[in-house]
């Protein structure tokens, strides 16, 4: 055969093969092997949402999953229940074995044997002197139902005994019977309400009020506690008393749902999905593999990491250490060399790591470890590829990590351990360093932007953390360090770098910040709702901007408590970059409530504050000192003052504390450093933004309107007047999920003649959208009106790799340009998208706008939204569609 | 719905392997990977571990593995592939699997790397394999733009991991 790619296929041999000889006779008909079941996974990839909820175990033989993570959680629940039950029965015996009696259960290795199904009968002794056999049988049945009938059978071996000659009294028998009656009553009430808790769990819930050690003190104490709870909290108490005097537990509906929430199965095929992908191209520039390009030096960094089980990546700040790490990690997982990864990082960058993993390796299952102890326990047990945790939480949860390793019978805790900002572990005496060294992994990588060569003692500790036996292979520190490290400065890789590198850092608000933010937003929205239809445009804008500004200020720094996640992040970055001899500018619109509040926390960097309150002389002096002196490392600038034609080329790092409406504003601010006289090869620009806040919504709105800015930017101000040219009242109200009171009066920007846009009827609108997508390079097909199955347009386009992107488009025509499309429409489209894996994307197009709920839902579920203004911008870009 | 838009051909290739679950071959897993013409996975199906008893081994003899491969793996796996992902061609690494040709409509090719570089481009087409005399099947091969032996490595790795992670595959 000619025409083959000889490099890929060397030979194809086609062989018919021999036919099976038919048997003549069989005296015994062989039993056919039963056909096994099959499973499948589907492509394309979607971001998996995994939520274990509470660790309630509701398993039936049908959905029982033999994943070891689930097994271990079942095991713990079983243990807890058995432990409680033992205490329940043994409380009558004052001199009985103490509550640690259950620990003998663990020491017999029965625990592990259950996990690996080496036993199918679990026998243990309970000292039960008096209870009758039927009662014990009831409890045994309880456990049979609770436990997994096809895995473990639990039989109670009765061992009636009297301890130390003291007889079991009639009174204590009555108490214990009353307790059992109480539990039974609650059990039936819950069962009737669809909450199938078992008796041991109910007892545990009842005794929740009391310390664990006193849980066995008797029914009387339990009832006293319940009564106190009712007296104290009244209607808010979890407990109640019905007319017959029986106590019951009240569960609020939400909690009830959580109680019965089944553990969502982690499909084993989600774990292996990366392995089914083609191998990553050795140059990491394959379009099949990446949506973004790596710079050549980053490709070298990825190769370095993959080739070293112990590695220290010390690139200068801003060169993309985390991206290189994520890519190397992804490649190793794709090759099947590793399956489990732990990233340990400072708290400020926890969310940023999660986001970067989603951007750079969407097929990996990633979990951030956070929340209360119970939640974290579930998170550690989830079978995911990557876990991200802070140094502080690692200390708290190390026992759990260890338990997982033992249960899963793994040699190492993880296959890959990544230590971000590894210089935090430079002190070997500190608990954090000791804990980190106790975590074992086959691959150990450290990341640090801080130059370490000058600190010998730190270097030694760090090298030992990464490779404990390093000094067995190297005599000198220098040799050892060189063998495992790779460090590039910006000037080393300047030929690969652009003039400016921009990074968006997404952070989560700190607790008090979050609290204050939510309260302020809620109150602000109420105020906005009070605005009547008679309110003028000026009044409306004024109110909205006042609220937006207030919320942005809280996102920057919460002045009462001083909490600021952005400041924490900034301090961390400044430490690194100033050590390198770099300087930085920090811009904000709010000199008083942001910049001045920050000043005391940044004293170590000798900051200058440049704002409108300075005289000309003072300004000149500050600029001169910053540009020519060595003392001051950073300058805090208000946007207005710092946007004049000043030159600050001594700095090569620019931090934007606020989310700008107009992208040109940030460009001009950064222009203070990016001009003639700048000696650094690359200027690094970072936007510090908070997730789940007004900043994120503004960011998305600005992204939507980028086309407009490209065409129409002639006003660089961030003034209300300037902003109102591009954002309507409804745009701004839409940031809060509200509709402007004057939505019929809103003047949408018309990109042609400032006249009202003629809005075609629904069918015309669909044709208009269809034409537009044709111009964008898609093959399109309008569906028939009555049988569209929730889709108006099918569109298909061949991408660079040669495969096809198949897109479904739904059009929502509104009679008014400011008509709103709500979340329901997005949900419907999402439902259609999910039902057919052929489609790569769903797009919802309207000539109106989208509600905030719709925007949030779309963002979380990968649906693209095009509102009226965006649509017009795109039409201009691709040529007018012919409809006016 | 009739799709009236023009579209270029979108090829799908199937790769089947029967992997033992351990070195003693006490059981087997049949696995089928469907990819597009660039090697991107479209669908993956595999059987749970098939464990023949001693009696079955003795009675089936040399026919055991072909039987497991064809009757218990390839055919049911292919039947469960979704309509839009049905492969245009099936590749196998074991020549005993070629017997499935009489049971399915897709052409089946047995692949192995050439030991001798001088044999580049040579292939043997027995006259009885009529399917391969048709141009359309040759074109299928030409449109597959990746190393055809590589997906088998993926299948092998995946079945190993499945065996470690899930009891059904041990």
Boltz contact constraints between the chains, C-beta under 6 A:
constraints:
  - contact:
      token1: [A, 1]
      token2: [B, 123]
      max_distance: 6.0
  - contact:
      token1: [A, 3]
      token2: [B, 142]
      max_distance: 6.0
  - contact:
      token1: [A, 6]
      token2: [B, 120]
      max_distance: 6.0
  - contact:
      token1: [A, 8]
      token2: [B, 147]
      max_distance: 6.0
  - contact:
      token1: [A, 9]
      token2: [B, 148]
      max_distance: 6.0
  - contact:
      token1: [A, 10]
      token2: [B, 113]
      max_distance: 6.0
  - contact:
      token1: [A, 10]
      token2: [B, 114]
      max_distance: 6.0
  - contact:
      token1: [A, 10]
      token2: [B, 120]
      max_distance: 6.0
  - contact:
      token1: [A, 11]
      token2: [B, 114]
      max_distance: 6.0
  - contact:
      token1: [A, 11]
      token2: [B, 119]
      max_distance: 6.0
  - contact:
      token1: [A, 12]
      token2: [B, 123]
      max_distance: 6.0
  - contact:
      token1: [A, 13]
      token2: [B, 124]
      max_distance: 6.0
  - contact:
      token1: [A, 14]
      token2: [B, 124]
      max_distance: 6.0
  - contact:
      token1: [A, 14]
      token2: [B, 125]
      max_distance: 6.0
  - contact:
      token1: [A, 14]
      token2: [B, 129]
      max_distance: 6.0
  - contact:
      token1: [A, 15]
      token2: [B, 95]
      max_distance: 6.0
  - contact:
      token1: [A, 15]
      token2: [B, 110]
      max_distance: 6.0
  - contact:
      token1: [A, 16]
      token2: [B, 126]
      max_distance: 6.0
  - contact:
      token1: [A, 17]
      token2: [B, 95]
      max_distance: 6.0
  - contact:
      token1: [A, 17]
      token2: [B, 98]
      max_distance: 6.0
  - contact:
      token1: [A, 17]
      token2: [B, 99]
      max_distance: 6.0
  - contact:
      token1: [A, 20]
      token2: [B, 63]
      max_distance: 6.0
  - contact:
      token1: [A, 30]
      token2: [B, 59]
      max_distance: 6.0
  - contact:
      token1: [A, 33]
      token2: [B, 52]
      max_distance: 6.0
  - contact:
      token1: [A, 35]
      token2: [B, 72]
      max_distance: 6.0
  - contact:
      token1: [A, 35]
      token2: [B, 76]
      max_distance: 6.0
  - contact:
      token1: [A, 36]
      token2: [B, 47]
      max_distance: 6.0
  - contact:
      token1: [A, 36]
      token2: [B, 48]
      max_distance: 6.0
  - contact:
      token1: [A, 36]
      token2: [B, 50]
      max_distance: 6.0
  - contact:
      token1: [A, 37]
      token2: [B, 48]
      max_distance: 6.0
  - contact:
      token1: [A, 38]
      token2: [B, 45]
      max_distance: 6.0
  - contact:
      token1: [A, 38]
      token2: [B, 47]
      max_distance: 6.0
  - contact:
      token1: [A, 38]
      token2: [B, 77]
      max_distance: 6.0
  - contact:
      token1: [A, 38]
      token2: [B, 80]
      max_distance: 6.0
  - contact:
      token1: [A, 40]
      token2: [B, 43]
      max_distance: 6.0
  - contact:
      token1: [A, 40]
      token2: [B, 45]
      max_distance: 6.0
  - contact:
      token1: [A, 41]
      token2: [B, 44]
      max_distance: 6.0
  - contact:
      token1: [A, 43]
      token2: [B, 41]
      max_distance: 6.0
  - contact:
      token1: [A, 43]
      token2: [B, 42]
      max_distance: 6.0
  - contact:
      token1: [A, 66]
      token2: [B, 167]
      max_distance: 6.0
  - contact:
      token1: [A, 268]
      token2: [B, 165]
      max_distance: 6.0
  - contact:
      token1: [A, 268]
      token2: [B, 166]
      max_distance: 6.0
  - contact:
      token1: [A, 272]
      token2: [B, 158]
      max_distance: 6.0
  - contact:
      token1: [A, 272]
      token2: [B, 161]
      max_distance: 6.0
  - contact:
      token1: [A, 275]
      token2: [B, 157]
      max_distance: 6.0
  - contact:
      token1: [A, 275]
      token2: [B, 158]
      max_distance: 6.0
  - contact:
      token1: [A, 276]
      token2: [B, 41]
      max_distance: 6.0
  - contact:
      token1: [A, 276]
      token2: [B, 44]
      max_distance: 6.0
  - contact:
      token1: [A, 276]
      token2: [B, 154]
      max_distance: 6.0
  - contact:
      token1: [A, 278]
      token2: [B, 39]
      max_distance: 6.0
  - contact:
      token1: [A, 336]
      token2: [B, 157]
      max_distance: 6.0
  - contact:
      token1: [A, 779]
      token2: [B, 5]
      max_distance: 6.0
  - contact:
      token1: [A, 781]
      token2: [B, 5]
      max_distance: 6.0
  - contact:
      token1: [A, 801]
      token2: [B, 38]
      max_distance: 6.0
  - contact:
      token1: [A, 802]
      token2: [B, 38]
      max_distance: 6.0
  - contact:
      token1: [A, 803]
      token2: [B, 36]
      max_distance: 6.0
  - contact:
      token1: [A, 803]
      token2: [B, 38]
      max_distance: 6.0
  - contact:
      token1: [A, 838]
      token2: [B, 84]
      max_distance: 6.0
